[in-house]
């Protein structure tokens, strides 16, 4: 009996399979609650709204934490079905230290910490901001994060090369700018590490303007670095973009193949059409 209830609970709390209405409703409730939590965090940043609806925000937070806590405990309870090839205790530990489980815990932990420990008010404000991490829980119901991980995994070599070249250029340009400008602007370029801020702003062509060269050689160097940065910073973007296009095309082909396979079987009895 316990196994049946536990397994059914696992089916409900996992991403809904086709035709499972109860699981679909559960997914809808959790996704809606996550979105409402993000909206609540944004609205609370307005002082007038926060002061006027303080009670409502507190009540909503209590309800959200209760729901997310129950969800987290249920997922721990059903972890053995998440990893059926492992013994229950190992399956539980495996799930607890998985990325999505850590996100689940981070979604509720900031609420409980002040109840157990006396914390500085500034630290409490930072903890409250971690409620935005709840939006990452939506990854359980979408394929977005899986696609991102797949793209980065397949393109890691190209990305590693471009990032290494970018770092070398950043190090070289920051070092050169330090030696060119430090005598004239010791407060803006006190050392090579501090000069990295100028290098990042120039290479990415952001140009905040808070740190800039004033010597002729420094301006010339800054212009060259900015031009190089236009092409260099665009390389990772192009690699990732092409990776996403390839991944989407592969998924589309896979989906088309699955649809073609379904056509070979009778929708009523499940047997191959040519065997009937």
Secondary structure, DSSP 8 states (H G I E B T S, - for coil): -HHHHHHHHHHHHS---TT-HHHHHHHHHHHHHHHHHHHHHHHHTSHHHHHHTHHHHHHHHHHHHHHHHHHHHHHHHTHHHHTTTS-HHHHHHHHHTSHHHHHHHHHHHHHHHHHHS---HHHHHHHHHGGGGGGGGGGGG-SHHHHHHHHHHHTHHHHHHHHHHHHHHHHHHHHHHHHHHTTT-TTTSSSHHHHHHHHHHHHTT---SSS---SHHHHHHHHHHHHHHHHHHHHHHHHHHHHHHHHHHHHHHHHHHHHHHHHTB-TTT--BGGG-
